[in-house]
Amino acid sequence: MNELILYSVLLLLVLTHLVLASLLYRKINKNTRLSFHEKNDWRLKALIFPAYYWFQYKKHKARHL
């Protein structure tokens, strides 16, 4: 029973990670002000730590408006 709970929690963490990364990908792709290299940099960051870099991207976007 403990294994089932552990696997369920891990599955939820992975799914949350994927959803956050895909949301950040969409935001990055819609931004026309970023260059090709900047977009690639933000995409890589979104794959690694999407929740942390979501807020970093928002700060970056606010500074450059």
Backbone as CSV, one residue per row, in Angstrom:
resi,resn,N_x,N_y,N_z,CA_x,CA_y,CA_z,C_x,C_y,C_z
1,MET,0.823,-1.190,0.000,0.000,0.000,0.000,0.875,1.263,0.000
2,ASN,1.969,1.220,0.739,2.862,2.382,0.771,3.472,2.656,-0.593
3,GLU,3.770,1.590,-1.328,4.345,1.773,-2.668,3.342,2.451,-3.592
4,LEU,2.083,2.079,-3.481,1.053,2.668,-4.321,0.924,4.163,-4.045
5,ILE,0.963,4.536,-2.801,0.888,5.962,-2.434,2.110,6.699,-2.955
6,LEU,3.270,6.106,-2.790,4.510,6.724,-3.276,4.477,6.899,-4.789
7,TYR,4.069,5.877,-5.517,4.007,5.972,-6.979,2.963,6.982,-7.430
8,SER,1.866,7.079,-6.712,0.833,8.064,-7.042,1.358,9.481,-6.867
9,VAL,2.073,9.710,-5.783,2.650,11.032,-5.537,3.699,11.363,-6.594
10,LEU,4.536,10.412,-6.935,5.544,10.645,-7.973,4.898,10.926,-9.326
11,LEU,3.835,10.210,-9.637,3.129,10.444,-10.892,2.536,11.853,-10.918
12,LEU,1.954,12.288,-9.832,1.404,13.644,-9.765,2.495,14.698,-9.909
13,LEU,3.644,14.452,-9.317,4.765,15.395,-9.456,5.236,15.491,-10.901
14,VAL,5.345,14.371,-11.564,5.790,14.369,-12.960,4.756,15.053,-13.855
15,LEU,3.486,14.758,-13.632,2.444,15.399,-14.436,2.402,16.901,-14.209
16,THR,2.570,17.336,-12.980,2.611,18.768,-12.677,3.797,19.427,-13.366
17,HIS,4.934,18.766,-13.323,6.137,19.272,-13.986,5.880,19.443,-15.484
18,LEU,5.253,18.453,-16.094,4.985,18.518,-17.531,4.006,19.630,-17.883
19,VAL,2.984,19.807,-17.084,2.000,20.857,-17.356,2.634,22.232,-17.214
20,LEU,3.408,22.441,-16.156,4.063,23.744,-15.976,5.051,24.029,-17.100
21,ALA,5.809,23.022,-17.507,6.758,23.213,-18.607,6.036,23.541,-19.905
22,SER,4.921,22.883,-20.177,4.202,23.162,-21.421,3.571,24.555,-21.403
23,LEU,3.093,25.000,-20.244,2.548,26.358,-20.148,3.626,27.406,-20.396
24,LEU,4.797,27.183,-19.840,5.895,28.128,-20.055,6.358,28.096,-21.507
25,TYR,6.373,26.914,-22.119,6.719,26.807,-23.544,5.780,27.655,-24.387
26,ARG,4.490,27.573,-24.100,3.516,28.355,-24.863,3.758,29.844,-24.709
27,LYS,4.016,30.276,-23.485,4.292,31.696,-23.247,5.528,32.145,-24.021
28,ILE,6.552,31.330,-23.992,7.808,31.671,-24.673,7.593,31.760,-26.180
29,ASN,6.872,30.816,-26.746,6.665,30.800,-28.193,5.805,31.961,-28.671
30,LYS,4.908,32.446,-27.836,4.056,33.574,-28.223,4.783,34.907,-28.142
31,ASN,5.867,34.962,-27.397,6.600,36.217,-27.228,7.438,36.492,-28.472
32,THR,7.060,37.534,-29.195,7.769,37.865,-30.434,9.000,38.732,-30.194
33,ARG,9.156,39.251,-28.986,10.296,40.122,-28.691,11.578,39.338,-28.407
34,LEU,11.458,38.056,-28.124,12.645,37.255,-27.820,13.315,36.800,-29.104
35,SER,14.621,36.769,-29.083,15.359,36.242,-30.227,15.320,34.720,-30.194
36,PHE,15.798,34.119,-31.253,15.834,32.658,-31.352,16.643,32.049,-30.214
37,HIS,17.792,32.636,-29.905,18.656,32.105,-28.858,18.062,32.307,-27.466
38,GLU,17.403,33.436,-27.269,16.744,33.661,-25.977,15.604,32.667,-25.766
39,LYS,14.850,32.412,-26.835,13.769,31.432,-26.728,14.316,30.058,-26.380
40,ASN,15.405,29.659,-27.027,15.996,28.360,-26.719,16.499,28.290,-25.286
41,ASP,17.067,29.386,-24.809,17.549,29.431,-23.427,16.399,29.260,-22.447
42,TRP,15.298,29.992,-22.673,14.144,29.882,-21.782,13.489,28.510,-21.882
43,ARG,13.489,27.908,-23.065,12.917,26.560,-23.213,13.707,25.535,-22.412
44,LEU,15.010,25.635,-22.461,15.840,24.716,-21.691,15.597,24.888,-20.203
45,LYS,15.493,26.122,-19.769,15.209,26.382,-18.357,13.841,25.827,-17.974
46,ALA,12.869,25.921,-18.872,11.522,25.417,-18.588,11.521,23.901,-18.422
47,LEU,12.398,23.224,-19.108,12.462,21.772,-18.968,13.060,21.348,-17.635
48,ILE,13.973,22.146,-17.108,14.678,21.757,-15.891,13.860,22.086,-14.652
49,PHE,13.522,23.355,-14.463,12.768,23.805,-13.285,11.647,24.735,-13.731
50,PRO,10.543,24.197,-14.215,9.511,25.069,-14.783,8.870,26.024,-13.775
51,ALA,8.639,25.603,-12.553,7.974,26.479,-11.574,8.864,27.666,-11.217
52,TYR,10.132,27.421,-10.987,11.064,28.496,-10.622,11.236,29.479,-11.782
53,TYR,11.445,28.943,-12.974,11.713,29.817,-14.111,10.458,30.488,-14.645
54,TRP,9.279,30.033,-14.253,8.048,30.735,-14.610,8.073,32.137,-14.012
55,PHE,8.444,32.207,-12.727,8.508,33.503,-12.058,9.685,34.336,-12.567
56,GLN,10.791,33.683,-12.882,11.928,34.402,-13.448,11.573,34.983,-14.817
57,TYR,10.842,34.243,-15.610,10.419,34.714,-16.925,9.476,35.904,-16.787
58,LYS,8.567,35.855,-15.823,7.653,36.972,-15.609,8.421,38.228,-15.208
59,LYS,9.434,38.082,-14.339,10.254,39.232,-13.953,11.007,39.784,-15.157
60,HIS,11.563,38.886,-15.954,12.322,39.278,-17.143,11.414,40.016,-18.126
61,LYS,10.217,39.506,-18.300,9.269,40.110,-19.229,8.831,41.494,-18.740
62,ALA,8.635,41.633,-17.435,8.221,42.923,-16.870,9.324,43.967,-17.011
63,ARG,10.575,43.545,-16.885,11.692,44.481,-16.989,11.862,44.999,-18.400
64,HIS,11.540,44.174,-19.404,11.800,44.544,-20.779,10.584,45.093,-21.519
65,LEU,9.573,45.482,-20.790,8.410,46.096,-21.462,8.578,47.579,-21.609
